[in-house]
């Protein structure tokens, strides 16, 4: 029997989608800032998923996934939709009104921490000691970046609120991640589950926006709609097949390292376009955050086989 070796990380079929997904996801944090400048954040979230939802259903059809869900699967999609595509994104969009987009991206790079905690509590997944150590290093680095952000914030700024909102978004996203990993979720094709979840989340976003921000605000600027289309199609749909192909090619453990690319791109854009200023504290914090992320991700690579098996059930 002939065994086929995994492709090298430096091969074009791996390196290009690896860097592309990290770059796209890293850029979305900055693009969001243009979506909340003149439009209520709640309506911006709704517009994004109003465009992304039908595209994700089309992607599910192209991939040959079933779209029909039973009652428990619809209830799961409803829960995931409210947590991920409403709570998570509403928190994120509002947080970027108060703190730099790159800082929010770095905070979300720690999403693996609440993911691990909730997975331990609710589904009994073991947490590796190396993951705990790496996470503590990363948390220390992020804390240094937040102290820097607090120091340079304008007097009328509300960094504390921005941090709290970002943490709320992390927790909402983590709940969605753990909930969809239950037996019901593992029996549904991933893209189909997310398409229905996005539809339910979009409906909730519309109701929330109308109640809290009044009638829809329809900006005339083409830049707003171009940004919305980028976030909806490129940031929310196109990256899915690229990401899951990487998981098949090199494994979930190695694929997770593109979170580091995402953070670097997000901070680069914040430096170039949001006026983020580096000093010894922020440089040290960024270094610790990246080192800690690398250590934590390395420890979690032992879970790659389990993740790939779960992914196989979803296809």
C-alpha positions, 0 to 999 in steps of 0.5 A: 500500500502506497502512502501519500505524504502531506505537502510541504508548508512551503509548497504553493498549494499550501503557502498561498491559501495559508497566507491568503486566509490570514491576510484576508481575515487580518484585513477585515478588522480594519475594514470594519472601522469604515463600516461604523464611521457614519452608520449605526454598528447594528445596521452595518452588521445586518447589511454584512450578513444580508449579503453573506447569507445567500452566498453561503447557501450557494456555497453549500449547494456547490459543495454538495452539502444537504440543506434540509435540517431536522428540528434539533439541528435547526435549534442548534443553528438558531443558537449558533446564529444568535451567539456567533452572527449576532452577539459576537459581531455586534460586540466586535463592531461596537468595541471598534468604536472605542479601541483600535481594530488591531487590538481587538484582533489581538484580543480575539487571537486569545479565543482559543482560551475560552474555547478550551475552558468551555470545552473542558467544562461542557464536553470534558476535553482535556487541556494540555499543560503546554497550552495553559503556559502558552496562553498565560504568556499570550495573555500577559502580552495582550495585557501590555498592549491594552495598557498601551492603548489605555495610555494613548487614548484621548481623554474622552475615549472609553477604552474600558468599554471597548475592552469589555465589549471585545471580551463579550464578543470573544465569549459569544464566539466561544460559546458558538464554537463549543455548542456546534461541536456537540453530537448534533452539530457533528452530524451536520455539514459545516457550511450548511449549519453555518448558512442556517445559523447566519440566516437566523443571526441575520434576522435577529440582527435586523430586529436588534438594529431596528429596536436600538438604532431606528429605521435602516440607515442607507448610506450613499457612499460606494465605499461603504457598500464596497467594504460591506461586500468585501466583508460579506463575500471575501471575509465571510464566504470565500475563505471557507473553502480555502480554510477547510482545504488547508485542514485537509492538506496539512491538518487542523493543528498547522492550519491554526497558525494562520491566526498569527498571520491574521494578527500581524496583518491587523496590527500592520493596518492599524499602524498604517491607517489608524495611527497606532504608535509603537513603544517599548511596552507595545512592542514587548506586548506584541512579542509576548502575545505572538510567542504565547500564541505559538506555544499554545497552538503547538500544544494543541496540535495533538488535537488535530486528528480529533478535529479532522475526524469531526470535520469528516463527519460534516462533509 
